Amino acid sequence: MATEEEKEALYAMDISGAEWISAPGDTSEVRVEIAYLDGGAVGMRSSADPDTVLRYTASEWEAFVLGVRDGEFDIEV
């Protein structure tokens, strides 16, 4: 988990020039977009609400990606 100082620095970062990417497909659909930020951090937003950006430190993003790969978020149907 990030320290309070790390999170403050992350949210103080100017991301106005960030390049947002999403999965290929129909651009009229609402989708999740990510941007790779300085220091390995990652920004995540919804295309439906691009002004609201969640920001993750490099270690938080790595933990999330590893959890996805490990099936931590899989839903049984």
URCORQUI-V765042 format. One record per residue. N is the residue number from 0. RES is the residue in one small letter. PSI is psi in radians with two decimals (* if undefined). OMEGA is omega in degrees with one decimal (999 if undefined). D_FIRST is the distance of its C-alpha to the first C-alpha in Angstrom with 2 decimals. Layout:
# URCORQUI-V765042
N;RES;PSI;OMEGA;D_FIRST
N;RES;PSI;OMEGA;D_FIRST
This chain:
# URCORQUI-V765042
0;m;2.47;-178.4;0.00
1;a;2.59;175.3;3.79
2;t;2.87;178.2;6.58
3;e;-0.67;178.9;9.41
4;e;-0.74;178.8;11.55
5;e;-0.76;-179.4;9.70
6;k;-0.71;178.0;9.74
7;e;-0.78;178.7;13.30
8;a;-0.69;-179.6;14.40
9;l;-0.77;-179.0;13.27
10;y;-0.26;174.9;15.22
11;a;-0.26;-177.7;18.02
12;m;2.36;176.3;18.59
13;d;2.01;-179.7;21.95
14;i;0.33;-177.5;21.70
15;s;-0.46;179.5;25.29
16;g;0.22;-177.5;26.43
17;a;2.52;176.0;23.75
18;e;1.99;-176.5;25.36
19;w;2.35;179.5;24.35
20;i;2.68;176.6;25.01
21;s;3.02;178.7;25.44
22;a;2.60;177.8;27.16
23;p;2.73;178.5;30.91
24;g;-2.85;-176.9;33.19
25;d;2.01;-177.5;34.86
26;t;-0.12;177.3;33.54
27;s;-0.20;179.4;34.94
28;e;2.61;174.1;32.32
29;v;2.33;-177.6;29.07
30;r;2.84;175.3;26.28
31;v;2.38;177.6;22.64
32;e;2.52;176.3;22.41
33;i;2.72;175.1;19.81
34;a;2.32;175.1;20.03
35;y;2.17;-174.7;18.74
36;l;3.04;179.0;17.89
37;d;2.58;175.5;18.08
38;g;0.29;179.6;15.79
39;g;0.06;178.4;14.84
40;a;2.85;-179.1;13.12
41;v;2.39;172.2;14.48
42;g;2.52;179.0;16.12
43;m;2.39;178.6;17.23
44;r;2.93;173.8;20.17
45;s;2.44;177.2;23.15
46;s;-0.37;178.7;26.52
47;a;-0.35;-178.7;27.93
48;d;1.20;-173.1;25.80
49;p;-0.22;178.9;25.00
50;d;-0.29;178.3;24.38
51;t;1.96;-176.0;21.20
52;v;2.18;171.3;18.39
53;l;2.44;-178.0;14.77
54;r;2.40;-177.4;12.73
55;y;2.39;173.5;9.81
56;t;2.91;179.5;8.74
57;a;-0.71;-178.6;10.33
58;s;-0.64;176.9;7.57
59;e;-0.75;-179.7;6.42
60;w;-0.73;178.9;10.23
61;e;-0.75;178.5;11.04
62;a;-0.71;178.4;9.28
63;f;-0.86;-178.4;11.20
64;v;-0.75;178.7;14.31
65;l;-0.67;177.3;14.41
66;g;-0.71;177.1;14.21
67;v;-0.83;-179.8;17.02
68;r;-0.56;-178.3;19.01
69;d;-0.06;179.5;18.79
70;g;0.24;-176.8;20.11
71;e;-0.47;-175.8;17.28
72;f;0.16;179.9;18.29
73;d;2.49;178.5;22.01
74;i;2.26;178.1;24.38
75;e;2.31;177.6;27.52
76;v;*;999;30.69
